[in-house]
Amino acid sequence: MNNPQAAATPGGVPLQPVLRIDPELLLRAQPVRVAFFDVDGVLTDGGLYFSEQGETLKRFNTLDGHGLKLLQRAGITPAVVTGRDSPALRQRLKALGVAHARFGTEDKRPAAQAILDELGLGWSQAAAMGDDWPDLPVMRSAAFACAPLNAQIEMKANAHYVTQAAAGHGAARELCDLLLVASGHYAKILAEYA
C-alpha cells in the first residue's frame, strides 16, 4: 500500500475517511492534549433512573465509550469532572480506562485545574464538553469548548462546536472524532480497523 493513511477494503479499494470538519475548528483543537467531559447530559442522556431501592441508574452510549478509548490511543487524556458519584459510573470509567476523574464536585473548574496540574498541562491544551451552567467555568477556560445538541442555550452560545448528536447518543464521540482529526490520528487509527 502506497498510502499509509488508507487501508485496503475487501474489494481492494483504499478506505478513505469521510469525516469532514471545518479547518478553523481543527486549528483551534490541534493543541488539545486533555478533554474534560461532564457525565449527566454529556456521557449520558441526562435522564436519571431510580430503582425501587433508590439506586440511580444511568444509560451510557457505546459510541461515546469507544471515542474515549480512541482518544487515549491518540495520546489525548480523557478526564471526567462531574457533580455526581455512583458505583456504576466509577465502574464504567474504569472499564474505559479513564484514570482522571473528579466525582461529586459542584465547583468544577478547581477540580479540572487539579487534573491539569497532575498532567503538567495548561488550559491552552484542554478541551471541555458540558451541557449546563456548572460546566461553564471549565468550558470558558478551555481552549476548545463543545456542547451537545440538546445542551442548555447558554452552553451552546459559549461553545466553539455544538454536536449534531444529542447527549448520550454519540455527542461525546463527535468531540472525540474532531480531536482525533485535529491531532492527525483519525485516518491512521481508522485504517487499523479496515
N, C-alpha and C positions, 0 to 999 in steps of 0.2 A: 504494500500500500504506500503510495507516494505521499498522501496527506495524513499525518498522524492525528489530525483533528476529526477525520471521518472514518467510520468503520464500515466494512462491507456487510450488506444485508444478505439474506439467503440468495437473492437474485443477482448478487454481485454488484449492486448499485450502492455507492457510498451513502451512509446515513448522514444527512446534513441537519443540524439543529434548525428548528422552525421558529423558535422564540426570538422575537424582535423587541428591543427595548430602546427608548429614547436615549440617544448618546449623551445628552446632558445629565440624565439620571445616572447613567453608568459612570460618568466622570465624578459626580458627587459621591457615589458609592464606592469608588475604587479604593480609597484608603481604609475601608472598614475591615477591622480585624476581630470585632466582637459585636454580637447582635443581641440586644435585650428584648425579651418578649414578656408581656403580661400573660396571664393564663385565662381567666374568665373573660370571654369576649374577644380573645385573640387565638389562643390554642384550643379553646372550646367555643361552642356557640353562645356562651353566656348564660345558658339555662342552668339552673340548679335543681337537681332531682333529689328528693329526700325519701329514704326508706322508712318503713314503719318504726324502725329503731332510731330514726333521726340521723342516720348516716347520709352524708352528702355524696351524691354520685355525679360524675362528670363524663361527658362523651368527648373523646379525642378523635381527631381525624388522622388516618394513616399517611395521607399525603404530607401533612404538616410534620409528622414524626420522621418520615424519610428525609424531608428537607433539612431538619436539624442534624441528622446524621451526615448528610451530604456537606453541610457547612463545615463540620469537623474534618471531613476528608480534604477540604479545600484550605484548611488552616484558619478558618474563622470560628471563633468560640461562640456557641450559643449560650446565652445566660437567661435566667428567669428571675424576675422580681415581681412578686405577687402579694396581694393583701390577704390571701387565704392560705390555709395549710390543710393537708389531709394525707392519710396514708396512701390513698390511690394516686394522688398527684406525685408524691415522692417516688412511688413505685414506677410510675410512667416515666418520669425524668431519669431515674436510674436505668431503666431499660433502654432509653435513648442515649445514654452516656453523657447526659448533661450534668457536669460536675459543679457548675457555678450557679447557685440559686439562693435566693433570699425569700423566706416564707413569712406570712403574717405581718407584713410591713405596710403601713399606710403612707409613710414618708419614703417614697421610692427613690428619690434622687440620691440621698446619702447611701442607701443600700447599693445602688448601681455604682456609685463612686468607690465604694469599698471593693467591689469586684474589679473595677478598672485598676485600682491600686494593686490588688493581688496579681493581676496580669501584666502590670507595668505598662499600661496603655492609657491614652487620654481620650477625651470626648471627641476629638477630631478623627478618631479611629473607630467610633461607635455608631451603630445603627440602633434604632428603637422602634418598637411596634406596640401601640396601645390603642385602647378603644374608648376610654373615659377619663374624666378630669384627673384622677390620681396619677395617671400616666403622663400627664402633660409636662411636668418638670423634667422628666427623663427625655421625652421626645424633643423638647425645646433645647436641651443641652447637647443632644447627639448631632453628629454631622449629617446623618441621614435619618429622617423620620418617616414612618409608614403607619397607615391606619387601615383597618379592614373596611370593606364597603359599607357595612352596617354600623360603623363607629358613630359616636356622638358627633354632632356637627362641628363643634369647636376642634375636635381632634382631627377631623378631615381638613379643616381650614389650616391647621398647623403642620400638616404632613407634606412631605415632598412627593409622596406617592400614595395613592389610595387604590387598594386592590380591586380587582374585578370580582373576586370571590368574597363571600361573606365569612365572617369569623367562624371557625370550626368546620369550614367547608373548603379548605385549601388556601385560605388567605395567607397564613404564615408561610406556606410553600411558595407562594408568589414572591414574597420578600426573599426567601432563601434562593430561589432561582435567579432573581435580579442580582443578588450579591455574588452568586456563582459566576454569572456572566461578567460582572464588573471585575471580578478577581482573575478572570481568564481561565477558570477551571471548568466551566459548564460543558463545553464541547468535548473536552478530554474525558471527563467522568461519564458523560453520556455514551461516548464511544466504547467504554469498558462494558456497558450493558448490551451493546449491539453485538 
